[in-house]
Amino acid sequence: MTQSTDLGPEDRKIITLARSARARNGVPEGAAVRDETGRTYVAGTVALDSLKLSALQTAVAMAVASGAKSLEAAAVVSEADTASDADRAAVRDLGGAATPVLLAGPDGALRSMVTAG
């Protein structure tokens, strides 16, 4: 596991954005992704009767809908101990197997960093 102090400023930024989305929207998870041009997409959990998406799935969908061709990194803020297989698959579909997925707790502290692969 990498400590948050070892992260670059752009990775710390997407964790902060994900944490803010979670707190602002009062949802279980917040997420942010950074595309190949450096643009970021921020989302929270979607829990409608007809549509259920994790925060990271929603952020990836927003990136795709906005024309992103790839991802440089993804972050999710959650109570979970690991990034789910479905979340990693969504990141992998757009960013590739080597795309880093950062998981932070609600306090913003990095819990793990894995690849989407």
Secondary structure, 3 states (H helix, E strand, C coil): CCCHHHCCHHHHHHHHHHHHHHHHHCCCCEEEEEECCCCEEEEECEECCCCEECHHHHHHHHHHHCCCCCEEEEEEECCCCCCCHHHHHHHHHHHCCCCEEEEECCCCCEEEEEECC
